[in-house]
Amino acid sequence: MDRKKQRGQRRRINTLFHMIDELTPFQKQENMYEHFHVPGSPWIEAPKTSSKIKTLFIKKWLEKTSEFIENKPQKLYFCKVVAVVDCQHLWSSQIIIFYSEDYYKTFWDRKRQYQRWDCIDSKEISLVKSRNIEISLFEKGYIETIIDEGLIIRSVLWFYGEL
């Protein structure tokens, strides 16, 4: 089953783009934050999904983040829009809209016993540069380490937007 070719990637990415275009921000302004997960099934992170398709997805996800930033309501006291791209698990990527300044500040504090984020120097390594994606958003990368019952899980998270 693992060697089977994944068919219909172009059709699936077009359907995914349509679902991303339908995301509607700024609906839960009374909460501390609002977040959007990648709509649809996790086929985007399958090993057989081509690198070109994955790059197209990342580009579209960041374009949608830019659109959210441009269309931000002016009346909000505090509002920051940030995209998270999880390299190993693209389907886990999110767009987060922060409405609480306190929550925004504590969100970045990830130096706990079971979860740790270590900053990556974006001048040396960059997800968008490695995939030739042109953006005007700020970029910040972290290596996430999660320790769960002795199991150590590492992944790379890239954040874009109002950092």
C-alpha positions, 0 to 999 in steps of 0.5 A: 500500500505504501508504494501506491501512487497517489492520484488526483493531487492537482484536483485535491489541491484545487479543492483544498484551495477552494476550502481555504478561500472560504475561511471567514476570520474575525467571527469570535472576537469575544474569545482570546483567540480564533484559529483555523486548521487546514480544511479537508483530509490529511492527504497533503502530508502523505509521503507520496504527495509531491513537493510541488503540491506541498509548496503550492499549499504553503504559498496559499496558506501564507497568502491567506494569512496576508489577506487576513492581516490586510482585512483586519478590523480597525476597531479592535483593541488588540489583534495579531494574525500569525500562520503556523506551518508544521513542516513534518505535518502540514495538515497540522498547520494553523492560522491563529488570530490573537485578540488578547495581548496577554494570551499572545505574550504567553503563547510564545513562552514554551520552555516547559518540562514537557514542551520546549521551543528552541529558536532557529536562526532565520537568516541561515535557514528559511522554509520560504527561501528553500521553497522559493516562495516570495512573501512580505511576512515576518518569519520565525522558526522553532524546533519543538520538542515534546516529551510524552511518557519518555517518548521524545517528538521533535518537529520544526514549526515556522511562524509567519505574520505579525510576530 
